Amino acid sequence: MEKNCWNHAPARRYTVGVLGAMTLYTIALVISIRWLHHNPEAPWKYAIAVFPVLPVLWVPVAAVRFFREMDELQKQMHLEALAFGFVGAGVLSLTYGFLQNGGLPEVSWVWVWPVMCVCYVVGLVAAQRRYR
Amino acid sequence: MKNKLRQLRQSREWSQAELAERLNVSRQTINAIETEKYDPSLPLAFKIARLFKLNIEDVFEDKR
């Protein structure tokens, strides 16, 4: 089988790992929310609130393993995409911060990471085209 | 960096995918090297040269 980013064994391992982690996260989130709803003043509430994060801790480990198993050009493309995503999201956040000073509505900081993901995908598409 | 990878591959009648398999890299990497959009690392350049039983200078030329 032709080896590329998405159909070789490391990519499959990464996908299965992330899907497994996200499934456990969803289950843990439902348990956590229900428990907190019924026990809002319990001393363990902070531990229960962050409990869903535990399975997600596998995702960065899986991502680093996947990155290590890529070939050198794939690493180069992902590095360029990460650089674009990291810096692009920083520039966009800063720009929107200035626009907020000018009167645009306040946006929660939790949007920074999704913006970074979008910039990363844009960077990856650009890198794929560059080395196609 | 100029290289003779495409000619060498075609002389063996290998597809890009076959060569990629032998070098344990992606087909895109082979294509990017052949089209001179990407210069391989020294270890990969040596691996390519060894595969074709050549010296590295016989495959790659340090002129753009």
N, CA and C atoms of all chains as a GROMACS GRO file, in nm:
protein
  588
    1MET      N    1   0.085  -0.121   0.000
    1MET     CA    2   0.000   0.000   0.000
    1MET      C    3   0.088   0.125   0.000
    2GLU      N    4   0.047   0.225  -0.075
    2GLU     CA    5   0.126   0.348  -0.080
    2GLU      C    6   0.126   0.414   0.058
    3LYS      N    7   0.245   0.464   0.095
    3LYS     CA    8   0.256   0.525   0.226
    3LYS      C    9   0.238   0.676   0.214
    4ASN      N   10   0.136   0.730   0.274
    4ASN     CA   11   0.127   0.874   0.286
    4ASN      C   12   0.080   0.906   0.427
    5CYS      N   13   0.050   1.035   0.449
    5CYS     CA   14   0.019   1.079   0.584
    5CYS      C   15  -0.099   1.003   0.646
    6TRP      N   16  -0.193   0.960   0.564
    6TRP     CA   17  -0.321   0.918   0.621
    6TRP      C   18  -0.350   0.770   0.610
    7ASN      N   19  -0.278   0.696   0.525
    7ASN     CA   20  -0.318   0.556   0.512
    7ASN      C   21  -0.211   0.458   0.559
    8HIS      N   22  -0.109   0.505   0.629
    8HIS     CA   23  -0.013   0.408   0.680
    8HIS      C   24  -0.038   0.384   0.828
    9ALA      N   25   0.029   0.280   0.880
    9ALA     CA   26  -0.001   0.230   1.014
    9ALA      C   27   0.007   0.338   1.124
   10PRO      N   28   0.110   0.424   1.127
   10PRO     CA   29   0.114   0.526   1.233
   10PRO      C   30  -0.009   0.617   1.232
   11ALA      N   31  -0.056   0.653   1.111
   11ALA     CA   32  -0.174   0.739   1.102
   11ALA      C   33  -0.296   0.668   1.157
   12ARG      N   34  -0.306   0.538   1.127
   12ARG     CA   35  -0.420   0.462   1.179
   12ARG      C   36  -0.412   0.452   1.331
   13ARG      N   37  -0.290   0.427   1.382
   13ARG     CA   38  -0.272   0.418   1.529
   13ARG      C   39  -0.312   0.549   1.595
   14TYR      N   40  -0.271   0.661   1.532
   14TYR     CA   41  -0.302   0.793   1.587
   14TYR      C   42  -0.453   0.815   1.588
   15THR      N   43  -0.517   0.784   1.475
   15THR     CA   44  -0.661   0.806   1.463
   15THR      C   45  -0.738   0.722   1.566
   16VAL      N   46  -0.700   0.593   1.577
   16VAL     CA   47  -0.768   0.505   1.673
   16VAL      C   48  -0.745   0.557   1.815
   17GLY      N   49  -0.621   0.598   1.845
   17GLY     CA   50  -0.588   0.650   1.979
   17GLY      C   51  -0.669   0.773   2.014
   18VAL      N   52  -0.678   0.866   1.917
   18VAL     CA   53  -0.751   0.991   1.943
   18VAL      C   54  -0.901   0.963   1.956
   19LEU      N   55  -0.953   0.878   1.868
   19LEU     CA   56  -1.097   0.847   1.876
   19LEU      C   57  -1.130   0.776   2.008
   20GLY      N   58  -1.041   0.686   2.051
   20GLY     CA   59  -1.061   0.617   2.179
   20GLY      C   60  -1.060   0.716   2.294
   21ALA      N   61  -0.960   0.806   2.293
   21ALA     CA   62  -0.948   0.905   2.400
   21ALA      C   63  -1.072   0.996   2.402
   22MET      N   64  -1.118   1.037   2.284
   22MET     CA   65  -1.233   1.128   2.278
   22MET      C   66  -1.362   1.058   2.320
   23THR      N   67  -1.370   0.927   2.292
   23THR     CA   68  -1.488   0.851   2.338
   23THR      C   69  -1.491   0.845   2.490
   24LEU      N   70  -1.374   0.812   2.550
   24LEU     CA   71  -1.366   0.808   2.697
   24LEU      C   72  -1.392   0.946   2.756
   25TYR      N   73  -1.343   1.051   2.686
   25TYR     CA   74  -1.366   1.188   2.731
   25TYR      C   75  -1.515   1.219   2.736
   26THR      N   76  -1.587   1.180   2.631
   26THR     CA   77  -1.730   1.207   2.624
   26THR      C   78  -1.804   1.136   2.738
   27ILE      N   79  -1.767   1.009   2.759
   27ILE     CA   80  -1.832   0.932   2.867
   27ILE      C   81  -1.802   0.999   3.003
   28ALA      N   82  -1.672   1.034   3.024
   28ALA     CA   83  -1.632   1.096   3.150
   28ALA      C   84  -1.700   1.232   3.170
   29LEU      N   85  -1.718   1.304   3.059
   29LEU     CA   86  -1.782   1.437   3.067
   29LEU      C   87  -1.927   1.423   3.112
   30VAL      N   88  -1.997   1.327   3.056
   30VAL     CA   89  -2.138   1.305   3.093
   30VAL      C   90  -2.146   1.268   3.241
   31ILE      N   91  -2.058   1.176   3.285
   31ILE     CA   92  -2.057   1.134   3.426
   31ILE      C   93  -2.028   1.254   3.516
   32SER      N   94  -1.926   1.333   3.476
   32SER     CA   95  -1.884   1.448   3.556
   32SER      C   96  -1.997   1.552   3.569
   33ILE      N   97  -2.059   1.584   3.456
   33ILE     CA   98  -2.166   1.685   3.458
   33ILE      C   99  -2.282   1.639   3.545
   34ARG      N  100  -2.321   1.512   3.528
   34ARG     CA  101  -2.434   1.459   3.606
   34ARG      C  102  -2.400   1.459   3.756
   35TRP      N  103  -2.277   1.417   3.788
   35TRP     CA  104  -2.236   1.410   3.928
   35TRP      C  105  -2.234   1.550   3.990
   36LEU      N  106  -2.179   1.647   3.916
   36LEU     CA  107  -2.171   1.785   3.968
   36LEU      C  108  -2.310   1.846   3.983
   37HIS      N  109  -2.402   1.807   3.893
   37HIS     CA  110  -2.540   1.858   3.900
   37HIS      C  111  -2.607   1.812   4.030
   38HIS      N  112  -2.579   1.686   4.069
   38HIS     CA  113  -2.642   1.632   4.190
   38HIS      C  114  -2.563   1.663   4.317
   39ASN      N  115  -2.435   1.699   4.303
   39ASN     CA  116  -2.351   1.726   4.422
   39ASN      C  117  -2.275   1.858   4.404
   40PRO      N  118  -2.346   1.969   4.394
   40PRO     CA  119  -2.278   2.096   4.362
   40PRO      C  120  -2.183   2.146   4.471
   41GLU      N  121  -2.201   2.103   4.594
   41GLU     CA  122  -2.116   2.152   4.704
   41GLU      C  123  -2.019   2.047   4.756
   42ALA      N  124  -2.005   1.937   4.688
   42ALA     CA  125  -1.919   1.829   4.738
   42ALA      C  126  -1.772   1.873   4.739
   43PRO      N  127  -1.696   1.824   4.841
   43PRO     CA  128  -1.553   1.867   4.848
   43PRO      C  129  -1.471   1.819   4.728
   44TRP      N  130  -1.517   1.715   4.661
   44TRP     CA  131  -1.444   1.658   4.548
   44TRP      C  132  -1.481   1.723   4.415
   45LYS      N  133  -1.559   1.831   4.420
   45LYS     CA  134  -1.617   1.882   4.294
   45LYS      C  135  -1.512   1.925   4.192
   46TYR      N  136  -1.398   1.980   4.238
   46TYR     CA  137  -1.297   2.023   4.140
   46TYR      C  138  -1.230   1.903   4.073
   47ALA      N  139  -1.206   1.800   4.154
   47ALA     CA  140  -1.146   1.678   4.097
   47ALA      C  141  -1.241   1.616   3.995
   48ILE      N  142  -1.370   1.613   4.028
   48ILE     CA  143  -1.469   1.555   3.936
   48ILE      C  144  -1.483   1.643   3.810
   49ALA      N  145  -1.471   1.774   3.828
   49ALA     CA  146  -1.485   1.866   3.714
   49ALA      C  147  -1.372   1.846   3.612
   50VAL      N  148  -1.251   1.817   3.660
   50VAL     CA  149  -1.139   1.798   3.566
   50VAL      C  150  -1.119   1.652   3.525
   51PHE      N  151  -1.195   1.563   3.586
   51PHE     CA  152  -1.184   1.419   3.557
   51PHE      C  153  -1.191   1.387   3.407
   52PRO      N  154  -1.278   1.454   3.327
   52PRO     CA  155  -1.283   1.422   3.183
   52PRO      C  156  -1.153   1.450   3.107
   53VAL      N  157  -1.068   1.534   3.167
   53VAL     CA  158  -0.941   1.567   3.099
   53VAL      C  159  -0.846   1.446   3.095
   54LEU      N  160  -0.860   1.355   3.193
   54LEU     CA  161  -0.766   1.242   3.203
   54LEU      C  162  -0.748   1.165   3.072
   55PRO      N  163  -0.857   1.117   3.009
   55PRO     CA  164  -0.834   1.042   2.883
   55PRO      C  165  -0.775   1.128   2.771
   56VAL      N  166  -0.802   1.260   2.776
   56VAL     CA  167  -0.751   1.350   2.671
   56VAL      C  168  -0.599   1.365   2.681
   57LEU      N  169  -0.542   1.334   2.799
   57LEU     CA  170  -0.397   1.344   2.816
   57LEU      C  171  -0.324   1.250   2.719
   58TRP      N  172  -0.395   1.149   2.669
   58TRP     CA  173  -0.334   1.055   2.574
   58TRP      C  174  -0.310   1.123   2.438
   59VAL      N  175  -0.391   1.225   2.405
   59VAL     CA  176  -0.386   1.285   2.271
   59VAL      C  177  -0.249   1.348   2.240
   60PRO      N  178  -0.191   1.431   2.330
   60PRO     CA  179  -0.058   1.484   2.297
   60PRO      C  180   0.048   1.375   2.284
   61VAL      N  181   0.036   1.269   2.365
   61VAL     CA  182   0.132   1.157   2.355
   61VAL      C  183   0.119   1.092   2.217
   62ALA      N  184  -0.006   1.067   2.175
   62ALA     CA  185  -0.031   1.005   2.044
   62ALA      C  186   0.018   1.096   1.932
   63ALA      N  187  -0.001   1.228   1.948
   63ALA     CA  188   0.041   1.323   1.844
   63ALA      C  189   0.193   1.321   1.828
   64VAL      N  190   0.265   1.320   1.940
   64VAL     CA  191   0.413   1.319   1.934
   64VAL      C  192   0.462   1.187   1.873
   65ARG      N  193   0.398   1.075   1.910
   65ARG     CA  194   0.436   0.945   1.851
   65ARG      C  195   0.414   0.948   1.700
   66PHE      N  196   0.300   1.002   1.660
   66PHE     CA  197   0.267   1.010   1.517
   66PHE      C  198   0.371   1.096   1.444
   67PHE      N  199   0.405   1.209   1.504
   67PHE     CA  200   0.502   1.300   1.443
   67PHE      C  201   0.638   1.231   1.427
   68ARG      N  202   0.678   1.155   1.528
   68ARG     CA  203   0.808   1.086   1.522
   68ARG      C  204   0.813   0.981   1.413
   69GLU      N  205   0.696   0.925   1.380
   69GLU     CA  206   0.692   0.818   1.280
   69GLU      C  207   0.674   0.870   1.137
   70MET      N  208   0.657   1.002   1.124
   70MET     CA  209   0.644   1.059   0.989
   70MET      C  210   0.780   1.058   0.919
   71ASP      N  211   0.778   1.066   0.786
   71ASP     CA  212   0.906   1.079   0.718
   71ASP      C  213   0.948   1.227   0.719
   72GLU      N  214   1.068   1.253   0.671
   72GLU     CA  215   1.124   1.387   0.690
   72GLU      C  216   1.047   1.499   0.619
   73LEU      N  217   0.991   1.471   0.501
   73LEU     CA  218   0.914   1.575   0.432
   73LEU      C  219   0.782   1.602   0.506
   74GLN      N  220   0.720   1.494   0.554
   74GLN     CA  221   0.595   1.512   0.630
   74GLN      C  222   0.621   1.594   0.755
   75LYS      N  223   0.734   1.567   0.822
   75LYS     CA  224   0.771   1.645   0.940
   75LYS      C  225   0.789   1.792   0.904
   76GLN      N  226   0.856   1.814   0.791
   76GLN     CA  227   0.880   1.952   0.745
   76GLN      C  228   0.747   2.025   0.722
   77MET      N  229   0.652   1.955   0.657
   77MET     CA  230   0.523   2.018   0.627
   77MET      C  231   0.445   2.048   0.754
   78HIS      N  232   0.447   1.952   0.846
   78HIS     CA  233   0.374   1.975   0.971
   78HIS      C  234   0.440   2.084   1.055
   79LEU      N  235   0.573   2.092   1.049
   79LEU     CA  236   0.643   2.198   1.122
   79LEU      C  237   0.606   2.336   1.066
   80GLU      N  238   0.603   2.346   0.932
   80GLU     CA  239   0.563   2.473   0.870
   80GLU      C  240   0.419   2.507   0.908
   81ALA      N  241   0.332   2.405   0.908
   81ALA     CA  242   0.192   2.428   0.943
   81ALA      C  243   0.178   2.472   1.088
   82LEU      N  244   0.254   2.407   1.178
   82LEU     CA  245   0.249   2.444   1.320
   82LEU      C  246   0.300   2.586   1.342
   83ALA      N  247   0.409   2.620   1.270
   83ALA     CA  248   0.463   2.756   1.282
   83ALA      C  249   0.359   2.858   1.236
   84PHE      N  250   0.294   2.827   1.123
   84PHE     CA  251   0.191   2.919   1.071
   84PHE      C  252   0.074   2.927   1.169
   85GLY      N  253   0.032   2.811   1.222
   85GLY     CA  254  -0.081   2.808   1.315
   85GLY      C  255  -0.052   2.884   1.443
   86PHE      N  256   0.066   2.861   1.497
   86PHE     CA  257   0.104   2.923   1.624
   86PHE      C  258   0.114   3.076   1.610
   87VAL      N  259   0.190   3.118   1.511
   87VAL     CA  260   0.211   3.263   1.494
   87VAL      C  261   0.085   3.329   1.437
   88GLY      N  262   0.018   3.261   1.342
   88GLY     CA  263  -0.104   3.317   1.282
   88GLY      C  264  -0.211   3.342   1.387
   89ALA      N  265  -0.230   3.243   1.477
   89ALA     CA  266  -0.332   3.260   1.582
   89ALA      C  267  -0.293   3.374   1.676
   90GLY      N  268  -0.163   3.387   1.703
   90GLY     CA  269  -0.116   3.497   1.788
   90GLY      C  270  -0.148   3.632   1.725
   91VAL      N  271  -0.119   3.645   1.596
   91VAL     CA  272  -0.143   3.772   1.525
   91VAL      C  273  -0.293   3.803   1.521
   92LEU      N  274  -0.374   3.700   1.490
   92LEU     CA  275  -0.519   3.722   1.483
   92LEU      C  276  -0.576   3.761   1.620
   93SER      N  277  -0.528   3.693   1.727
   93SER     CA  278  -0.576   3.725   1.862
   93SER      C  279  -0.541   3.869   1.898
   94LEU      N  280  -0.417   3.906   1.867
   94LEU     CA  281  -0.371   4.043   1.898
   94LEU      C  282  -0.454   4.145   1.821
   95THR      N  283  -0.476   4.114   1.693
   95THR     CA  284  -0.553   4.207   1.607
   95THR      C  285  -0.695   4.223   1.661
   96TYR      N  286  -0.757   4.106   1.698
   96TYR     CA  287  -0.894   4.118   1.748
   96TYR      C  288  -0.897   4.191   1.882
   97GLY      N  289  -0.790   4.173   1.961
   97GLY     CA  290  -0.781   4.247   2.087
   97GLY      C  291  -0.785   4.397   2.064
   98PHE      N  292  -0.713   4.443   1.962
   98PHE     CA  293  -0.714   4.587   1.929
   98PHE      C  294  -0.852   4.629   1.879
   99LEU      N  295  -0.916   4.541   1.799
   99LEU     CA  296  -1.049   4.574   1.747
   99LEU      C  297  -1.151   4.583   1.861
  100GLN      N  298  -1.131   4.499   1.965
  100GLN     CA  299  -1.219   4.507   2.083
  100GLN      C  300  -1.205   4.644   2.149
  101ASN      N  301  -1.082   4.696   2.152
  101ASN     CA  302  -1.061   4.831   2.206
  101ASN      C  303  -1.140   4.933   2.127
  102GLY      N  304  -1.159   4.902   1.997
  102GLY     CA  305  -1.235   4.993   1.910
  102GLY      C  306  -1.385   4.973   1.920
  103GLY      N  307  -1.429   4.872   1.995
  103GLY     CA  308  -1.572   4.857   2.017
  103GLY      C  309  -1.633   4.726   1.970
  104LEU      N  310  -1.556   4.639   1.907
  104LEU     CA  311  -1.612   4.509   1.867
  104LEU      C  312  -1.644   4.426   1.992
  105PRO      N  313  -1.743   4.335   1.983
  105PRO     CA  314  -1.782   4.257   2.102
  105PRO      C  315  -1.668   4.171   2.156
  106GLU      N  316  -1.669   4.151   2.288
  106GLU     CA  317  -1.567   4.068   2.351
  106GLU      C  318  -1.588   3.921   2.314
  107VAL      N  319  -1.479   3.853   2.282
  107VAL     CA  320  -1.485   3.711   2.249
  107VAL      C  321  -1.403   3.636   2.352
  108SER      N  322  -1.454   3.521   2.398
  108SER     CA  323  -1.386   3.443   2.501
  108SER      C  324  -1.249   3.394   2.451
  109TRP      N  325  -1.152   3.387   2.543
  109TRP     CA  326  -1.018   3.339   2.508
  109TRP      C  327  -1.018   3.194   2.462
  110VAL      N  328  -1.128   3.119   2.495
  110VAL     CA  329  -1.131   2.977   2.455
  110VAL      C  330  -1.133   2.962   2.302
  111TRP      N  331  -1.160   3.072   2.231
  111TRP     CA  332  -1.162   3.065   2.085
  111TRP      C  333  -1.022   3.067   2.023
  112VAL      N  334  -0.922   3.101   2.107
  112VAL     CA  335  -0.785   3.111   2.053
  112VAL      C  336  -0.739   2.976   1.997
  113TRP      N  337  -0.765   2.867   2.072
  113TRP     CA  338  -0.718   2.736   2.027
  113TRP      C  339  -0.786   2.691   1.897
  114PRO      N  340  -0.922   2.704   1.887
  114PRO     CA  341  -0.982   2.670   1.757
  114PRO      C  342  -0.926   2.753   1.641
  115VAL      N  343  -0.899   2.882   1.667
  115VAL     CA  344  -0.840   2.966   1.562
  115VAL      C  345  -0.702   2.912   1.524
  116MET      N  346  -0.627   2.868   1.626
  116MET     CA  347  -0.494   2.811   1.600
  116MET      C  348  -0.507   2.685   1.514
  117CYS      N  349  -0.609   2.604   1.542
  117CYS     CA  350  -0.630   2.481   1.464
  117CYS      C  351  -0.662   2.517   1.318
  118VAL      N  352  -0.746   2.617   1.299
  118VAL     CA  353  -0.782   2.657   1.162
  118VAL      C  354  -0.657   2.706   1.089
  119CYS      N  355  -0.577   2.790   1.158
  119CYS     CA  356  -0.452   2.840   1.096
  119CYS      C  357  -0.357   2.725   1.065
  120TYR      N  358  -0.353   2.624   1.153
  120TYR     CA  359  -0.267   2.506   1.131
  120TYR      C  360  -0.311   2.432   1.004
  121VAL      N  361  -0.442   2.414   0.989
  121VAL     CA  362  -0.494   2.343   0.870
  121VAL      C  363  -0.462   2.425   0.744
  122VAL      N  364  -0.480   2.557   0.752
  122VAL     CA  365  -0.447   2.643   0.637
  122VAL      C  366  -0.298   2.627   0.603
  123GLY      N  367  -0.214   2.629   0.706
  123GLY     CA  368  -0.069   2.613   0.686
  123GLY      C  369  -0.035   2.478   0.627
  124LEU      N  370  -0.108   2.373   0.670
  124LEU     CA  371  -0.081   2.237   0.620
  124LEU      C  372  -0.122   2.226   0.473
  125VAL      N  373  -0.236   2.285   0.439
  125VAL     CA  374  -0.280   2.283   0.298
  125VAL      C  375  -0.177   2.356   0.211
  126ALA      N  376  -0.129   2.471   0.261
  126ALA     CA  377  -0.028   2.548   0.186
  126ALA      C  378   0.100   2.466   0.168
  127ALA      N  379   0.142   2.396   0.275
  127ALA     CA  380   0.264   2.314   0.268
  127ALA      C  381   0.244   2.196   0.172
  128GLN      N  382   0.125   2.135   0.177
  128GLN     CA  383   0.096   2.022   0.086
  128GLN      C  384   0.107   2.068  -0.059
  129ARG      N  385   0.055   2.188  -0.086
  129ARG     CA  386   0.059   2.242  -0.223
  129ARG      C  387   0.202   2.274  -0.264
  130ARG      N  388   0.278   2.328  -0.170
  130ARG     CA  389   0.416   2.368  -0.198
  130ARG      C  390   0.502   2.248  -0.240
  131TYR      N  391   0.483   2.135  -0.171
  131TYR     CA  392   0.567   2.018  -0.197
  131TYR      C  393   0.499   1.913  -0.284
  132ARG      N  394   0.386   1.950  -0.346
  132ARG     CA  395   0.312   1.851  -0.426
  132ARG      C  396   0.388   1.817  -0.554
  133MET      N  397   1.836   2.146  -0.504
  133MET     CA  398   1.951   2.067  -0.546
  133MET      C  399   1.911   1.978  -0.665
  134LYS      N  400   1.995   1.982  -0.770
  134LYS     CA  401   1.966   1.898  -0.887
  134LYS      C  402   1.993   1.751  -0.851
  135ASN      N  403   1.914   1.665  -0.910
  135ASN     CA  404   1.938   1.522  -0.885
  135ASN      C  405   1.890   1.437  -1.003
  136LYS      N  406   1.936   1.314  -1.003
  136LYS     CA  407   1.903   1.222  -1.113
  136LYS      C  408   1.808   1.112  -1.065
  137LEU      N  409   1.734   1.141  -0.960
  137LEU     CA  410   1.651   1.036  -0.901
  137LEU      C  411   1.548   0.981  -1.000
  138ARG      N  412   1.484   1.071  -1.075
  138ARG     CA  413   1.380   1.024  -1.168
  138ARG      C  414   1.439   0.930  -1.274
  139GLN      N  415   1.552   0.972  -1.332
  139GLN     CA  416   1.615   0.886  -1.434
  139GLN      C  417   1.656   0.750  -1.374
  140LEU      N  418   1.715   0.755  -1.255
  140LEU     CA  419   1.757   0.630  -1.190
  140LEU      C  420   1.638   0.540  -1.160
  141ARG      N  421   1.531   0.601  -1.110
  141ARG     CA  422   1.410   0.522  -1.079
  141ARG      C  423   1.352   0.460  -1.206
  142GLN      N  424   1.344   0.544  -1.311
  142GLN     CA  425   1.285   0.494  -1.436
  142GLN      C  426   1.371   0.386  -1.501
  143SER      N  427   1.504   0.398  -1.482
  143SER     CA  428   1.593   0.296  -1.538
  143SER      C  429   1.568   0.159  -1.473
  144ARG      N  430   1.519   0.160  -1.350
  144ARG     CA  431   1.486   0.033  -1.281
  144ARG      C  432   1.340  -0.006  -1.303
  145GLU      N  433   1.266   0.082  -1.372
  145GLU     CA  434   1.122   0.062  -1.396
  145GLU      C  435   1.043   0.051  -1.266
  146TRP      N  436   1.081   0.135  -1.171
  146TRP     CA  437   1.007   0.141  -1.045
  146TRP      C  438   0.911   0.258  -1.051
  147SER      N  439   0.796   0.242  -0.988
  147SER     CA  440   0.706   0.355  -0.971
  147SER      C  441   0.756   0.437  -0.852
  148GLN      N  442   0.701   0.556  -0.838
  148GLN     CA  443   0.739   0.638  -0.721
  148GLN      C  444   0.700   0.566  -0.592
  149ALA      N  445   0.585   0.500  -0.597
  149ALA     CA  446   0.538   0.429  -0.477
  149ALA      C  447   0.634   0.314  -0.441
  150GLU      N  448   0.684   0.242  -0.543
  150GLU     CA  449   0.777   0.132  -0.517
  150GLU      C  450   0.907   0.184  -0.455
  151LEU      N  451   0.958   0.294  -0.513
  151LEU     CA  452   1.081   0.351  -0.460
  151LEU      C  453   1.059   0.400  -0.316
  152ALA      N  454   0.943   0.462  -0.295
  152ALA     CA  455   0.910   0.512  -0.160
  152ALA      C  456   0.910   0.397  -0.060
  153GLU      N  457   0.852   0.285  -0.100
  153GLU     CA  458   0.845   0.166  -0.015
  153GLU      C  459   0.987   0.118   0.021
  154ARG      N  460   1.074   0.116  -0.080
  154ARG     CA  461   1.212   0.068  -0.056
  154ARG      C  462   1.289   0.161   0.036
  155LEU      N  463   1.255   0.290   0.032
  155LEU     CA  464   1.327   0.388   0.114
  155LEU      C  465   1.254   0.418   0.245
  156ASN      N  466   1.136   0.358   0.260
  156ASN     CA  467   1.053   0.381   0.379
  156ASN      C  468   1.017   0.529   0.398
  157VAL      N  469   0.979   0.591   0.288
  157VAL     CA  470   0.929   0.729   0.293
  157VAL      C  471   0.798   0.734   0.216
  158SER      N  472   0.733   0.852   0.215
  158SER     CA  473   0.606   0.863   0.143
  158SER      C  474   0.631   0.887  -0.007
  159ARG      N  475   0.531   0.854  -0.088
  159ARG     CA  476   0.544   0.879  -0.233
  159ARG      C  477   0.560   1.029  -0.259
  160GLN      N  478   0.495   1.109  -0.176
  160GLN     CA  479   0.506   1.255  -0.191
  160GLN      C  480   0.650   1.301  -0.174
  161THR      N  481   0.722   1.236  -0.082
  161THR     CA  482   0.862   1.273  -0.060
  161THR      C  483   0.945   1.244  -0.184
  162ILE      N  484   0.922   1.127  -0.246
  162ILE     CA  485   0.994   1.092  -0.369
  162ILE      C  486   0.963   1.194  -0.478
  163ASN      N  487   0.836   1.227  -0.492
  163ASN     CA  488   0.796   1.323  -0.595
  163ASN      C  489   0.860   1.461  -0.570
  164ALA      N  490   0.860   1.503  -0.443
  164ALA     CA  491   0.916   1.635  -0.410
  164ALA      C  492   1.067   1.639  -0.436
  165ILE      N  493   1.136   1.526  -0.413
  165ILE     CA  494   1.280   1.522  -0.442
  165ILE      C  495   1.302   1.523  -0.593
  166GLU      N  496   1.224   1.442  -0.664
  166GLU     CA  497   1.240   1.435  -0.811
  166GLU      C  498   1.214   1.570  -0.878
  167THR      N  499   1.116   1.642  -0.828
  167THR     CA  500   1.083   1.772  -0.887
  167THR      C  501   1.168   1.885  -0.829
  168GLU      N  502   1.260   1.846  -0.742
  168GLU     CA  503   1.356   1.940  -0.681
  168GLU      C  504   1.288   2.048  -0.598
  169LYS      N  505   1.174   2.011  -0.540
  169LYS     CA  506   1.107   2.104  -0.447
  169LYS      C  507   1.156   2.081  -0.305
  170TYR      N  508   1.217   1.966  -0.283
  170TYR     CA  509   1.264   1.932  -0.149
  170TYR      C  510   1.400   1.864  -0.157
  171ASP      N  511   1.493   1.911  -0.076
  171ASP     CA  512   1.625   1.848  -0.068
  171ASP      C  513   1.626   1.749   0.048
  172PRO      N  514   1.660   1.623   0.022
  172PRO     CA  515   1.656   1.524   0.130
  172PRO      C  516   1.766   1.549   0.233
  173SER      N  517   1.745   1.494   0.352
  173SER     CA  518   1.850   1.500   0.455
  173SER      C  519   1.969   1.417   0.409
  174LEU      N  520   2.082   1.436   0.476
  174LEU     CA  521   2.201   1.358   0.439
  174LEU      C  522   2.178   1.207   0.456
  175PRO      N  523   2.117   1.163   0.568
  175PRO     CA  524   2.093   1.017   0.580
  175PRO      C  525   2.006   0.962   0.467
  176LEU      N  526   1.902   1.037   0.426
  176LEU     CA  527   1.816   0.987   0.318
  176LEU      C  528   1.890   0.990   0.184
  177ALA      N  529   1.971   1.094   0.164
  177ALA     CA  530   2.050   1.103   0.039
  177ALA      C  531   2.146   0.984   0.029
  178PHE      N  532   2.209   0.947   0.141
  178PHE     CA  533   2.299   0.831   0.141
  178PHE      C  534   2.221   0.702   0.114
  179LYS      N  535   2.102   0.694   0.173
  179LYS     CA  536   2.018   0.575   0.156
  179LYS      C  537   1.981   0.558   0.008
  180ILE      N  538   1.948   0.672  -0.057
  180ILE     CA  539   1.912   0.670  -0.199
  180ILE      C  540   2.033   0.624  -0.282
  181ALA      N  541   2.147   0.685  -0.253
  181ALA     CA  542   2.268   0.650  -0.329
  181ALA      C  543   2.302   0.502  -0.312
  182ARG      N  544   2.292   0.452  -0.189
  182ARG     CA  545   2.324   0.310  -0.163
  182ARG      C  546   2.226   0.217  -0.236
  183LEU      N  547   2.101   0.258  -0.240
  183LEU     CA  548   2.000   0.175  -0.307
  183LEU      C  549   2.035   0.155  -0.454
  184PHE      N  550   2.087   0.261  -0.516
  184PHE     CA  551   2.124   0.252  -0.659
  184PHE      C  552   2.272   0.213  -0.677
  185LYS      N  553   2.339   0.181  -0.567
  185LYS     CA  554   2.481   0.141  -0.568
  185LYS      C  555   2.568   0.248  -0.635
  186LEU      N  556   2.543   0.371  -0.596
  186LEU     CA  557   2.618   0.485  -0.651
  186LEU      C  558   2.675   0.568  -0.536
  187ASN      N  559   2.765   0.659  -0.572
  187ASN     CA  560   2.809   0.757  -0.474
  187ASN      C  561   2.706   0.869  -0.468
  188ILE      N  562   2.703   0.937  -0.357
  188ILE     CA  563   2.603   1.042  -0.337
  188ILE      C  564   2.615   1.152  -0.445
  189GLU      N  565   2.741   1.178  -0.487
  189GLU     CA  566   2.763   1.283  -0.588
  189GLU      C  567   2.711   1.240  -0.726
  190ASP      N  568   2.694   1.110  -0.744
  190ASP     CA  569   2.641   1.063  -0.872
  190ASP      C  570   2.489   1.081  -0.883
  191VAL      N  571   2.427   1.100  -0.767
  191VAL     CA  572   2.280   1.118  -0.764
  191VAL      C  573   2.246   1.266  -0.749
  192PHE      N  574   2.318   1.333  -0.662
  192PHE     CA  575   2.287   1.474  -0.631
  192PHE      C  576   2.400   1.565  -0.676
  193GLU      N  577   2.360   1.680  -0.725
  193GLU     CA  578   2.456   1.779  -0.776
  193GLU      C  579   2.429   1.910  -0.703
  194ASP      N  580   2.533   1.968  -0.646
  194ASP     CA  581   2.513   2.087  -0.564
  194ASP      C  582   2.501   2.213  -0.649
  195LYS      N  583   2.410   2.211  -0.746
  195LYS     CA  584   2.384   2.331  -0.828
  195LYS      C  585   2.233   2.345  -0.842
  196ARG      N  586   2.183   2.467  -0.830
  196ARG     CA  587   2.038   2.489  -0.840
  196ARG      C  588   2.000   2.532  -0.981
   0.00000   0.00000   0.00000
